[in-house]
Amino acid sequence: MGSPRYDVYYWPTPNGHKVTILLEEAEVDYRLVPVDIRQGEQFTEAFVALSPNNRMPALVDHAPDDGGEPLAVFESGAILWYLAEQLGRFLPQGSRARADASQWLFWQMANQGPMSGQFRHFDAYATERIPYAIDRYRREVARLWAVLDRRLQDREYIAGDYSIADMACFPWVRPARAMGQDLAQFPHVQRWMEALKRRPAVERAYAKGKAIEAAAPPMTADSWRLLFGQDASTVSGRS
Ligand SMILES: N[C@@H](CCC(=O)N[C@@H](CS)C(=O)NCC(=O)O)C(=O)O
């Protein structure tokens, strides 16, 4: 047995879970390479060469279809798209259906992900409690969940069959309470979330994340500085 085709540079966060969910669903062999963002592993030269934004996840395909050098992809949405195209799964056929899936994937990447991330920052990590910021992002996340709820009111999945659009949105809904939301207010999202949560591949993806988290050193004061003290000088070559 050779080494797996795909390496996933990963930490068990919602953006990391997106990629492992897809690979578990596809039952593809892959290697998880932990990038402990609480210990600053996202800043190593080797990782930044793969992911210039010093964020995980990143993917390396060791057997790209042009037969060339290993191919690296960063940004979870781009990784999902790349893998779905390679695998020929979880992305609908036909330009109309594909546009539908892509717009919801971009919606997740540009709205649900960043707004939820800001909510979480001000609610759980900021050293100063700023009610305006917490409230602003909680309300915006609620608005986005209402958009998703309306979308799901007359369909099982976000865009046609189960697709990368669902895989992108789900990890940001699963920890509903941490996102400041009451799932009962969004019944269609709740029904969809419960169904996805029970999928064996989703369970396997989260179990792998849990094992990595359990083996990792805890967050320290240094972790706070590494994660939330970044500015232009963090980007190598600029200090
Ligand atoms: N838009 C990016 C966001 C990636 C992202 O923010 N990753 C976080 C964890 S969820 C990270 O690597 N943080 C490390 C840091 O802030 O230094 C994606 O979807 O891949």
The ligand as a Gaussian input file, in Angstrom:
#p B3LYP/6-31G(d) Opt

LIG

0 1
 N      -11.362000      31.485000       4.756000
 C      -10.453000      30.537000       5.337000
 C      -10.408000      30.726000       6.819000
 C       -9.417000      29.797000       7.469000
 C       -9.232000      30.132000       8.932000
 O       -9.594000      31.225000       9.417000
 N       -8.620000      29.192000       9.654000
 C       -8.366000      29.428000      11.054000
 C       -8.942000      28.338000      11.903000
 S      -10.685000      28.130000      11.561000
 C       -6.869000      29.489000      11.282000
 O       -6.103000      28.793000      10.637000
 N       -6.442000      30.335000      12.211000
 C       -5.071000      30.499000      12.519000
 C       -4.733000      31.925000      12.826000
 O       -5.654000      32.750000      12.963000
 O       -3.551000      32.231000      12.925000
 C      -10.900000      29.116000       4.987000
 O      -12.114000      28.906000       4.926000
 O      -10.042000      28.242000       4.764000

